[in-house]
Amino acid sequence: MPFANILGLAALASIIPLIILYLLRPKPLELKIPSLMFLMRAEKKKKRFASLRRLIKDPIFLAQLLILILISVAIAGPFYTAEEELSGEHTIFVIDASASMNTEGRFDSATDIAKTYVSKKNSIILAENIPVNVLEAGGSSATKNALDSLTPKGSVADLSSAITNAMRTLSNEGGRIVVISDFTNWQGEDPVSAMRLAESYGLKVTFVRVGLPTDNVGIIQGWIDVEETGYTYNCVVKNYMETTQNVKMIIDTPGSQNKKSVTLEIGPFSTKQFKLTDLGTGITEIKINKEDKLAVDNVVYISIPANVQNELLLVTDVKRSPSSTALSLLPNIKATQSNNVPADLSDYKVIVVDTQQRAITSEEAAKLSTFIKNGGNVLVIASPTLDPKNANMDLMQLLPVKIITTSESSKGVALKVEQDTRLTDEVKFEDIAVYTYLNSTIRSDAVSLVDTPSNVPMLAYWNVGDGTVMYLGLSDMLGEYAWNNFHNLPEYPVFWAKVIAWLGGTGDIGDYNVQTGAVSALSKEQEVTTPSGSITTSRLLYDEVGVYEVAGKRIAVNLYDDMESDTTIDSSNVLERATSNEGGDIIRQTTYTANKYVDIYLIIIAMLLVVLEILIIRNRGEL
């Protein structure tokens, strides 16, 4: 019989003191009686084994011995294996919360249908572009309350990832997955493929479709052009109906008491574009003055900050570097270069430290520390001056990583993204080859975004006081001493634009106008105002259409998705594929191997022996 804790058998050694105790207990007083002298010789022959025979015949000793053996074996956790039927008691609901589910009645139907499937134990996963766990292993009452509190969002749903998450939860003991969606659009893999995979684990997967095709007119695209005279917004409206529609657009600009309007004549299943020039600062709202079944794509918000100028200081001891070139080319960035840290840093929001030949002094590190603790943001680029043999320890204490030594790789070390954020989007870190780097470990309160395969952080940050310190392990040294090829890639200036916008301040106009589904790694955990309320987070998912307020910035979030706005799609083919016999050659499991522990039974027997021991002692008159 196998044991879960084989070391528990060491408790069997407890029977040794028990045996010794019984062997050494006081013996009855022996008296020599002449009439019995003839028996002495026979007594001597038996004396060698007398104690052992007494032990074997003593029921109290036997009971105590068995008690110790049973408890010792129970501690070791004995078990046997058995094939158990996969259970259907745990139901996981995968509910589509995409923008198209805002179509009149669809999401309400989804939650009402889910209530009819509620079982003894239930979990709920909202299928957004990132699956969101709403409830884990809740009872029927808690599940129904959770379903009543749900609302649809404004992004595209990744149904496949949500089903895969549910499958992982149920793969050991089995259960049921109920997927409720309109199945009109999704991102990621085909949900039917995810369904087949889940079924191969013996799970029962049910697809339930809600909603019928309906008409719609929506705003499917929008972007901002930066021109000499200001900002111009380009808007694309699509008519999904079979007849031509006159669509009136109401434009509400900040600071204006009179709303403007424009009417677009859009043919059947066609689009029309218009421009809005000279946008003023603040939030501009454009709305379709027509009620239809899907309201989430009838309105867009445009955010223009009052000041998009970033004051940046580059501390470097080289005249020309890839980072200085990239920073000088960024729009809305005023970069000042210095070969040391000046005394007055009040004019800057972001400081980039890239000293390649000399280490930062203690005095400079103290200035940086004060700047950071007062809310400033500093990015430190890896170089030989950060090697512990050369670096100033005051500066090293500010970094989100603990640097150990300089390492080299002749073949080049690959990189992997640890957390998908807006900082890592559109940057192909897998194409970067790193030949020299600072071997380091992440500090306990820091966050690593990009690592090597051996988990050496290459892009990490943490909070110091009210400010943020970011470490970039990709040195921008050139020539034969170059540590990597990052500066040769086309994504290099894109990366710098994202980092400076994230670190400091207002950033590019695109950072104020994003599409639903975007994810932002905030510099620290903070309160964020969303269109539906306030949350506290360090990783923000923009999953609602509206205006977010993040660290004093007002960010406009819009749907902009042609397929999500197309409410005319008939998704019946998805259910047909889901109920077909395709994939029938997959071997489906109907049982799983379960460990059946017997320790509780051993403990019960031991307790019964204790009761028996008490009865024996009482019967002897010793109690």
NUMI-734494 format. One line per 8 residues: number of its first residue (from 1); their letters; for each residue z, y, x of C-alpha. Coordinates in Angstrom, 2 decimals, decimal comma. Example, Ala and Ser with C-alpha at 12.3 -4.5 7.8 and 13.67 -1.06 7.14 Angstrom:
% residues 2
1) AS) 7,80 -4,50 12,30 | 7,14 -1,06 13,67
% end
This chain:
% residues 623
1) MPFANILG) 0,00 0,00 0,00 | -0,91 3,40 1,46 | 1,60 6,21 1,82 | 1,11 9,95 1,37 | 3,87 10,71 3,90 | 4,06 7,84 6,35 | 6,78 9,62 8,36 | 9,06 9,20 5,36
9) LAALASII) 9,48 5,54 6,32 | 11,68 6,74 9,16 | 14,41 7,04 6,51 | 14,64 3,22 6,61 | 16,72 3,68 9,74 | 19,57 4,65 7,39 | 20,22 0,94 6,67 | 21,41 0,43 10,27
17) PLIILYLL) 24,61 2,51 9,85 | 25,23 0,68 6,54 | 25,11 -2,75 8,22 | 27,26 -1,58 11,13 | 29,79 -0,09 8,70 | 30,15 -3,38 6,86 | 30,40 -5,39 10,07 | 33,14 -3,16 11,46
25) RPKPLELK) 35,25 -2,81 8,33 | 38,87 -4,13 8,62 | 39,22 -7,91 8,33 | 42,02 -9,80 6,48 | 45,09 -10,72 8,60 | 44,85 -14,29 9,91 | 48,03 -16,49 9,96 | 48,33 -19,84 11,72
33) IPSLMFLM) 49,79 -22,54 9,43 | 50,62 -25,85 11,13 | 49,49 -27,93 8,17 | 46,06 -26,43 8,53 | 45,71 -26,82 12,27 | 43,19 -29,58 11,82 | 40,85 -27,03 10,25 | 40,91 -24,58 13,20
41) RAEKKKKR) 38,20 -26,34 15,15 | 35,78 -26,27 12,21 | 36,69 -22,58 11,60 | 35,70 -21,67 15,16 | 32,29 -23,22 14,64 | 31,67 -21,10 11,54 | 33,18 -17,86 12,91 | 29,99 -16,76 14,65
49) FASLRRLI) 28,13 -16,34 11,34 | 31,01 -15,59 9,01 | 30,50 -11,80 8,90 | 26,80 -12,11 8,19 | 27,43 -14,62 5,40 | 29,98 -12,31 3,84 | 27,41 -9,47 3,87 | 24,75 -11,61 2,21
57) KDPIFLAQ) 27,17 -12,69 -0,50 | 28,56 -9,18 -1,12 | 26,68 -7,77 -4,14 | 27,81 -4,19 -3,40 | 26,28 -4,38 0,08 | 23,05 -5,79 -1,31 | 22,87 -3,05 -3,95 | 23,46 -0,29 -1,39
65) LLILILIS) 20,91 -1,83 0,96 | 18,26 -1,92 -1,76 | 19,10 1,65 -2,79 | 18,50 2,93 0,76 | 15,26 0,95 1,08 | 13,92 2,18 -2,26 | 14,77 5,84 -1,56 | 13,26 5,64 1,94
73) VAIAGPFY) 10,02 4,15 0,64 | 9,92 6,76 -2,17 | 10,14 9,55 0,41 | 7,02 8,14 2,08 | 5,09 8,65 -1,17 | 3,57 5,21 -1,86 | 0,53 5,14 -4,10 | -2,40 3,02 -5,16
81) TAEEELSG) -5,90 4,13 -6,10 | -7,60 3,64 -9,43 | -10,84 4,75 -11,05 | -10,12 7,22 -13,84 | -12,43 8,46 -16,56 | -13,53 12,06 -16,10 | -11,52 14,17 -18,50 | -12,93 16,77 -20,88
89) EHTIFVID) -9,67 18,57 -21,50 | -10,50 21,52 -19,19 | -13,23 23,76 -20,56 | -14,74 26,56 -18,46 | -16,67 29,25 -20,31 | -19,47 30,97 -18,42 | -20,23 34,05 -20,51 | -23,23 36,22 -19,71
97) ASASMNTE) -22,02 39,82 -19,31 | -25,37 41,29 -18,23 | -26,90 44,48 -19,57 | -29,14 42,66 -22,05 | -26,02 41,20 -23,70 | -25,28 44,76 -24,88 | -28,11 44,26 -27,38 | -26,60 44,59 -30,83
105) GRFDSATD) -24,43 41,59 -31,74 | -25,21 39,36 -28,75 | -21,94 39,62 -26,83 | -19,80 39,49 -29,98 | -21,64 36,33 -30,98 | -21,00 34,88 -27,53 | -17,22 35,37 -27,73 | -17,08 34,11 -31,33
113) IAKTYVSK) -18,97 30,95 -30,36 | -16,71 30,43 -27,34 | -13,66 30,31 -29,61 | -15,09 27,24 -31,35 | -15,13 25,37 -27,99 | -11,57 26,24 -26,94 | -9,61 23,17 -25,75 | -6,14 22,46 -24,37
121) KNSIILAE) -6,88 24,09 -20,98 | -9,55 26,76 -20,53 | -10,98 29,10 -17,92 | -13,36 32,05 -18,35 | -15,96 33,29 -15,87 | -17,92 36,45 -16,60 | -21,43 36,05 -15,24 | -22,34 39,34 -13,58
129) NIPVNVLE) -24,33 39,75 -10,38 | -21,06 38,52 -8,80 | -19,10 35,99 -10,92 | -15,77 37,41 -12,12 | -12,88 35,06 -12,94 | -11,17 36,39 -16,07 | -8,85 33,48 -16,92 | -7,79 30,35 -15,06
137) AGGSSATK) -6,37 27,29 -16,80 | -5,07 29,18 -19,84 | -3,93 27,75 -23,13 | -5,84 28,11 -26,38 | -3,96 31,21 -27,52 | -4,34 33,00 -24,17 | -8,03 32,07 -24,10 | -8,75 33,55 -27,51
145) NALDSLTP) -6,89 36,74 -26,59 | -8,89 36,99 -23,37 | -12,16 36,49 -25,24 | -11,26 39,32 -27,62 | -10,69 41,69 -24,69 | -14,04 41,07 -22,98 | -16,90 43,58 -22,95 | -20,46 43,31 -21,62
153) KGSVADLS) -21,35 45,11 -18,39 | -24,48 46,80 -17,10 | -25,84 44,60 -14,30 | -27,99 41,48 -13,98 | -26,14 38,16 -14,32 | -26,21 35,43 -11,68 | -25,75 32,49 -14,05 | -26,34 29,90 -11,35
161) SAITNAMR) -23,50 31,16 -9,14 | -21,14 31,29 -12,13 | -22,01 27,68 -13,06 | -21,53 26,59 -9,44 | -18,09 28,21 -9,35 | -17,14 26,36 -12,52 | -18,45 23,10 -11,07 | -16,27 23,45 -7,96
169) TLSNEGGR) -13,21 23,94 -10,13 | -13,89 20,83 -12,23 | -15,45 18,52 -9,63 | -12,22 16,60 -8,86 | -10,97 15,76 -12,35 | -13,88 16,60 -14,59 | -14,22 18,72 -17,68 | -16,76 20,72 -19,61
177) IVVISDFT) -18,79 23,87 -18,88 | -20,03 25,98 -21,78 | -22,65 28,55 -20,79 | -23,26 31,24 -23,41 | -26,13 33,66 -22,74 | -29,31 35,15 -24,11 | -31,09 33,56 -21,10 | -33,64 36,39 -21,01
185) NWQGEDPV) -33,15 37,31 -17,35 | -31,04 36,37 -14,35 | -30,82 36,74 -10,61 | -30,42 33,91 -8,13 | -31,35 30,30 -8,82 | -32,57 28,88 -12,11 | -29,49 28,16 -14,27 | -31,06 24,86 -15,41
193) SAMRLAES) -31,03 23,68 -11,77 | -27,34 24,58 -11,55 | -26,76 22,68 -14,78 | -28,41 19,52 -13,34 | -26,24 19,75 -10,23 | -23,07 20,05 -12,31 | -24,11 17,08 -14,43 | -24,53 14,99 -11,28
201) YGLKVTFV) -20,76 15,36 -10,81 | -20,18 13,88 -14,25 | -19,54 17,23 -15,91 | -20,73 17,98 -19,40 | -22,69 21,25 -19,46 | -23,62 22,91 -22,73 | -26,08 25,82 -22,97 | -25,64 28,05 -26,03
209) RVGLPTDN) -28,19 30,79 -26,66 | -27,34 33,98 -28,54 | -29,58 36,76 -29,80 | -33,13 36,96 -31,04 | -36,07 39,01 -29,69 | -35,99 42,62 -30,83 | -37,70 45,97 -30,14 | -36,57 48,45 -27,52
217) VGIIQGWI) -37,40 51,63 -25,64 | -35,58 52,20 -22,38 | -35,42 54,02 -19,06 | -36,39 51,42 -16,48 | -36,61 53,42 -13,25 | -35,45 56,64 -11,65 | -35,27 58,15 -8,18 | -34,55 61,47 -6,49
225) DVEETGYT) -36,91 63,23 -4,09 | -35,55 65,78 -1,62 | -37,86 68,78 -1,43 | -37,70 72,19 0,20 | -36,84 73,87 -3,08 | -34,16 71,32 -4,00 | -33,96 67,94 -5,71 | -36,53 66,44 -8,10
233) YNCVVKNY) -35,70 63,52 -10,39 | -38,45 61,07 -11,36 | -37,92 59,10 -14,57 | -39,88 56,14 -15,97 | -39,57 55,20 -19,67 | -41,02 52,01 -21,16 | -41,96 51,12 -24,71 | -41,47 47,42 -25,52
241) METTQNVK) -42,86 47,74 -29,04 | -46,26 46,81 -30,44 | -46,88 50,33 -31,69 | -47,10 53,73 -29,97 | -43,80 55,60 -29,90 | -43,00 59,29 -29,59 | -39,86 59,29 -27,49 | -37,79 62,46 -27,37
249) MIIDTPGS) -35,72 62,90 -24,20 | -32,64 65,16 -24,33 | -31,68 66,71 -20,97 | -28,13 68,00 -20,51 | -27,78 69,90 -17,24 | -24,42 71,08 -15,85 | -23,58 74,72 -16,46 | -26,15 75,10 -19,23
257) QNKKSVTL) -25,10 75,50 -22,85 | -28,57 74,77 -24,21 | -29,96 71,28 -23,88 | -33,60 70,85 -22,95 | -35,92 68,24 -24,40 | -39,25 66,63 -23,67 | -41,28 64,30 -25,90 | -43,28 61,42 -24,43
265) EIGPFSTK) -46,04 59,56 -26,24 | -45,88 55,99 -24,96 | -48,35 53,30 -25,95 | -47,48 49,68 -26,82 | -45,82 47,86 -23,92 | -46,58 50,83 -21,66 | -44,68 53,27 -19,48 | -44,62 57,03 -19,10
273) QFKLTDLG) -43,21 59,08 -16,25 | -41,84 62,61 -16,15 | -40,13 64,80 -13,56 | -37,11 67,04 -13,66 | -37,22 69,67 -10,92 | -34,65 71,98 -9,34 | -31,65 69,85 -10,21 | -28,39 71,74 -10,03
281) TGITEIKI) -25,14 70,42 -8,59 | -22,98 68,25 -10,81 | -23,85 65,52 -13,31 | -27,12 65,73 -15,23 | -27,52 63,47 -18,27 | -30,88 62,34 -19,68 | -30,80 60,51 -22,99 | -33,36 58,98 -25,32
289) NKEDKLAV) -32,88 60,58 -28,73 | -33,62 57,36 -30,57 | -31,27 54,63 -31,68 | -32,30 51,09 -30,91 | -30,66 47,70 -30,41 | -29,92 48,28 -26,69 | -28,14 51,53 -25,90 | -27,25 50,89 -22,24
297) DNVVYISI) -30,76 51,82 -21,02 | -31,09 54,87 -23,25 | -29,14 57,13 -20,92 | -29,14 57,89 -17,19 | -26,87 60,04 -15,07 | -27,86 62,04 -11,98 | -25,23 63,21 -9,50 | -25,92 66,09 -7,11
305) PANVQNEL) -22,93 66,97 -4,89 | -22,11 70,58 -4,14 | -22,40 70,00 -0,39 | -24,23 67,19 1,34 | -23,68 68,45 4,87 | -21,64 66,24 7,20 | -20,03 67,73 10,30 | -20,00 65,03 12,98
313) LLVTDVKR) -18,83 64,93 16,60 | -20,32 62,50 19,10 | -18,09 62,01 22,15 | -20,24 60,50 24,89 | -20,75 60,69 28,64 | -24,47 59,86 28,58 | -27,19 62,40 27,86 | -29,37 60,16 25,72
321) SPSSTALS) -28,41 57,04 23,82 | -29,82 55,21 20,77 | -26,84 56,30 18,68 | -27,26 59,98 19,57 | -30,96 59,78 18,71 | -30,27 58,08 15,39 | -27,58 60,60 14,46 | -29,79 63,56 15,30
329) LLPNIKAT) -32,49 62,28 12,93 | -30,24 61,75 9,92 | -30,73 64,28 7,10 | -27,70 66,26 5,99 | -25,92 65,47 9,26 | -24,93 68,22 11,66 | -24,10 66,34 14,87 | -22,36 68,03 17,78
337) QSNNVPAD) -22,30 66,24 21,15 | -19,41 66,56 23,63 | -18,45 64,74 26,82 | -14,76 64,82 25,85 | -12,49 65,14 22,85 | -11,94 68,86 22,19 | -8,58 70,30 21,22 | -9,77 71,56 17,82
345) LSDYKVIV) -11,16 68,82 15,56 | -10,68 70,62 12,24 | -14,41 71,20 11,73 | -15,32 67,50 11,77 | -15,15 64,74 9,19 | -16,38 61,95 11,45 | -16,04 61,38 15,20 | -18,13 58,77 17,03
353) VDTQQRAI) -16,76 57,67 20,43 | -19,39 56,24 22,79 | -18,12 56,69 26,35 | -19,90 54,21 28,60 | -18,77 55,28 32,06 | -15,28 56,70 31,70 | -12,32 55,64 29,60 | -10,77 57,92 27,02
361) TSEEAAKL) -7,62 59,53 28,45 | -4,15 59,39 26,89 | -4,42 63,05 25,94 | -7,74 62,44 24,17 | -6,36 59,35 22,43 | -3,44 61,43 21,13 | -5,86 64,00 19,68 | -7,84 61,23 17,99
369) STFIKNGG) -4,65 59,67 16,62 | -3,56 62,95 15,04 | -7,06 63,49 13,63 | -7,10 60,01 12,04 | -3,58 60,16 10,61 | -4,47 63,46 8,93 | -7,40 61,87 7,11 | -10,13 61,87 9,75
377) NVLVIASP) -12,54 59,00 10,39 | -13,43 57,63 13,83 | -16,02 55,06 14,89 | -15,63 53,53 18,36 | -18,64 51,81 19,96 | -18,07 48,90 22,35 | -18,69 49,54 26,06 | -17,26 48,48 29,45
385) TLDPKNAN) -14,68 51,27 29,11 | -12,99 49,29 26,30 | -12,38 46,23 28,46 | -8,58 45,87 28,88 | -9,04 46,28 32,66 | -10,46 49,78 32,13 | -9,33 51,00 28,71 | -6,55 53,37 27,79
393) MDLMQLLP) -3,91 51,46 25,85 | -3,24 54,37 23,49 | -6,84 54,17 22,29 | -6,72 50,36 22,10 | -3,78 50,57 19,68 | -5,93 52,58 17,27 | -8,69 49,93 17,07 | -8,84 47,39 14,20
401) VKIITTSE) -9,44 44,65 16,79 | -7,47 43,36 19,75 | -9,84 43,16 22,72 | -9,22 40,31 25,17 | -12,04 40,38 27,72 | -15,78 40,86 28,21 | -17,91 37,78 27,49 | -21,54 36,97 28,15
409) SSKGVALK) -24,11 34,58 26,69 | -27,43 33,93 28,40 | -29,02 32,58 25,20 | -27,69 35,34 22,98 | -25,01 35,11 20,30 | -26,04 35,29 16,64 | -24,23 37,33 14,02 | -23,15 36,55 10,48
417) VEQDTRLT) -22,14 38,83 7,60 | -18,59 38,10 6,47 | -18,61 40,46 3,49 | -21,69 41,66 1,62 | -21,32 45,41 1,08 | -23,54 48,46 1,04 | -22,90 48,74 4,77 | -24,58 45,39 5,42
425) DEVKFEDI) -27,40 45,66 2,85 | -30,90 46,15 4,28 | -29,67 45,36 7,81 | -30,84 42,02 9,23 | -27,87 41,17 11,41 | -29,26 37,67 11,87 | -32,12 39,19 13,94 | -29,72 40,76 16,44
433) AVYTYLNS) -29,22 38,91 19,73 | -25,98 39,72 21,54 | -25,87 38,90 25,25 | -22,69 40,77 26,24 | -19,78 41,59 23,99 | -16,06 42,26 23,96 | -14,26 39,06 23,00 | -11,63 40,14 20,49
441) TIRSDAVS) -9,62 39,15 17,44 | -9,17 40,98 14,16 | -5,80 42,62 13,52 | -3,77 41,47 10,52 | -4,36 44,53 8,32 | -8,01 45,03 9,31 | -11,22 43,96 7,57 | -14,12 42,34 9,42
449) LVDTPSNV) -17,59 42,79 7,93 | -19,75 41,17 10,64 | -18,68 38,39 13,05 | -20,11 36,03 15,63 | -20,12 32,30 14,75 | -16,83 31,99 16,69 | -15,31 34,74 14,47 | -15,36 37,53 17,04
457) PMLAYWNV) -15,45 40,75 14,97 | -18,48 42,95 15,61 | -18,05 45,40 12,74 | -14,51 45,98 11,50 | -12,31 48,72 10,12 | -8,75 49,51 9,10 | -6,63 52,40 7,91 | -4,38 54,43 10,18
465) GDGTVMYL) -2,34 56,97 8,26 | -4,69 58,70 5,83 | -7,78 58,04 7,95 | -10,05 55,16 8,93 | -10,97 53,65 12,29 | -14,13 51,54 12,55 | -15,10 49,38 15,52 | -18,74 48,57 16,30
473) GLSDMLGE) -19,00 45,74 18,82 | -22,73 46,36 19,41 | -22,93 48,57 22,49 | -25,95 50,90 22,65 | -26,31 50,76 26,44 | -29,97 50,74 27,55 | -32,06 49,23 30,34 | -31,11 46,18 32,33
481) YAWNNFHN) -27,49 46,68 31,31 | -28,24 46,49 27,58 | -25,76 44,27 25,74 | -28,00 43,54 22,73 | -31,31 44,37 21,05 | -29,95 46,15 17,98 | -31,37 49,55 18,97 | -34,89 48,03 19,03
489) LPEYPVFW) -34,80 46,95 15,38 | -36,16 49,15 12,58 | -32,87 48,81 10,68 | -30,96 50,65 13,42 | -31,25 54,18 11,92 | -30,68 52,74 8,43 | -27,41 51,26 9,63 | -26,25 54,58 11,06
497) AKVIAWLG) -27,10 56,41 7,85 | -25,02 53,93 5,85 | -22,06 53,97 8,23 | -21,79 57,75 8,49 | -22,16 58,14 4,72 | -19,46 55,50 4,14 | -17,08 56,85 6,76 | -17,16 60,50 6,14
505) GTGDIGDY) -17,94 62,48 3,49 | -20,65 63,31 1,20 | -23,41 61,42 2,94 | -26,95 61,02 1,67 | -27,93 61,86 -1,92 | -28,62 58,16 -2,45 | -24,92 57,42 -1,99 | -24,24 59,40 -5,17
513) NVQTGAVS) -26,84 57,63 -7,29 | -26,77 53,82 -7,29 | -27,96 50,94 -9,42 | -25,60 48,66 -11,30 | -24,64 45,60 -9,30 | -24,06 47,52 -6,07 | -20,87 46,73 -4,15 | -19,00 49,26 -2,01
521) ALSKEQEV) -16,33 48,43 0,59 | -13,93 51,37 0,38 | -12,14 52,58 3,50 | -8,79 51,68 1,90 | -7,32 50,44 -1,38 | -7,39 53,37 -3,77 | -7,57 54,33 -7,41 | -11,07 54,57 -8,84
529) TTPSGSIT) -12,07 56,03 -12,18 | -14,77 53,92 -13,86 | -16,66 54,68 -17,10 | -14,17 52,48 -18,99 | -10,89 53,29 -17,22 | -9,05 53,32 -13,89 | -8,66 50,51 -11,37 | -7,10 50,19 -7,91
537) TSRLLYDE) -9,29 48,37 -5,40 | -10,68 48,35 -1,87 | -13,95 46,65 -2,89 | -15,73 48,28 -5,79 | -18,35 46,59 -7,97 | -20,48 49,09 -9,87 | -21,05 47,00 -12,99 | -21,07 49,71 -15,69
545) VGVYEVAG) -23,54 52,44 -16,52 | -21,89 55,83 -16,23 | -20,06 58,03 -13,74 | -17,52 56,70 -11,23 | -15,06 58,92 -9,38 | -14,29 57,57 -5,89 | -12,26 59,57 -3,36 | -13,31 62,85 -4,93
553) KRIAVNLY) -16,98 61,84 -5,18 | -18,74 61,50 -8,53 | -21,20 58,60 -8,36 | -23,87 58,09 -11,03 | -24,58 54,44 -11,83 | -27,63 53,38 -13,86 | -29,26 50,12 -14,97 | -32,91 50,61 -13,90
561) DDMESDTT) -34,09 47,06 -14,61 | -37,31 46,29 -16,47 | -36,41 42,68 -17,27 | -32,91 43,48 -18,56 | -34,38 46,14 -20,85 | -36,99 43,73 -22,22 | -35,26 42,55 -25,38 | -38,50 41,01 -26,68
569) IDSSNVLE) -38,21 37,97 -24,38 | -38,00 34,62 -26,19 | -35,81 32,40 -24,03 | -36,13 29,22 -26,08 | -37,94 27,53 -23,18 | -34,70 27,59 -21,16 | -32,92 25,48 -23,78 | -35,93 23,16 -23,98
577) RATSNEGG) -35,75 22,54 -20,23 | -31,97 22,16 -20,38 | -32,14 19,46 -23,06 | -35,11 17,59 -21,60 | -34,80 14,36 -19,63 | -35,92 15,97 -16,39 | -33,62 15,04 -13,56 | -32,62 11,81 -15,30
585) DIIRQTTY) -32,84 9,97 -11,99 | -29,72 11,78 -10,79 | -26,80 9,40 -10,50 | -24,12 10,78 -12,76 | -20,51 9,95 -12,06 | -18,37 8,87 -14,99 | -15,15 8,22 -13,07 | -13,26 9,61 -10,12
593) TANKYVDI) -10,83 8,01 -7,68 | -7,26 9,02 -8,51 | -4,08 8,43 -6,50 | -1,36 6,80 -8,61 | 2,04 7,50 -7,09 | 4,88 5,01 -7,67 | 7,74 6,94 -6,04 | 9,22 7,92 -9,41
601) YLIIIAML) 9,54 4,26 -10,38 | 11,30 3,44 -7,11 | 13,78 6,26 -7,72 | 14,48 4,96 -11,25 | 15,21 1,46 -9,89 | 17,52 2,96 -7,26 | 19,44 4,84 -9,96 | 19,84 1,63 -11,95
609) LVVLEILI) 21,23 -0,09 -8,84 | 23,76 2,73 -8,46 | 24,93 2,07 -12,03 | 25,13 -1,68 -11,28 | 27,21 -0,97 -8,16 | 29,68 1,09 -10,19 | 30,01 -1,71 -12,76 | 30,70 -4,29 -10,03
617) IRNRGEL) 33,37 -2,09 -8,43 | 34,96 -1,52 -11,84 | 34,91 -5,25 -12,61 | 36,77 -5,91 -9,34 | 39,44 -3,45 -10,36 | 38,66 -1,18 -7,42 | 37,74 1,79 -9,63
% end
